[in-house]
C-alpha cells in the first residue's frame, strides 16, 4: 500500500485471493480505509485467482467505504482487473460495481 498524495492510497493485490486469506484482506482494507480518508484504489492486475469469498470482501468494502468528502466519488475503486477477476465479476453480475479503470466506479 502506498499513499497517493491526495489523502488516499493505492493497494496492489497479487496472487491467489480466496477464502483462506479473505479475513486478512478484509481487515487490511478496513484499516486502510480508516487511515486514508480519501479512500483506496485497488490494482488487481496481478490477481491470478479470486473466489466468491474475495468477491464478498470487495463488495463489502465498497459498500462500507461510502463516498468522498465532496460526495462525488466512491472511496473504494478498482483498476487493472486481471482477466480472472473480470471473468468472476461478469459471471456474478457485479462488473458494474467495479469498472476496470482508475476513475470513479
Residue, then its C-alpha position, 0 to 999 in steps of 0.5 A: x500500500x502506498x499513499x497517493x498524495x491526495x489523502x488516499x492510497x493505492x493497494x496492489x493485490x497479487x496472487x491467489x485471493x480466496x477464502x483462506x486469506x479473505x479475513x486478512x484482506x478484509x481487515x487490511x482494507x478496513x484499516x486502510x480505509x480508516x487511515x486514508x480518508x480519501x479512500x483506496x484504489x485497488x490494482x488487481x492486475x496481478x490477481x491470478x485467482x479470486x473466489x466468491x469469498x474475495x468477491x464478498x470482501x470487495x463488495x463489502x468494502x465498497x459498500x462500507x467505504x461510502x463516498x468522498x468528502x465532496x460526495x462525488x466519488x466512491x472511496x473504494x475503486x478498482x483498476x487493472x482487473x486481471x482477466x480472472x477477476x473480470x471473468x468472476x465479476x461478469x459471471x456474478x453480475x457485479x462488473x458494474x460495481x467495479x469498472x476496470x479503470x482508475x476513475x470513479x466506479 
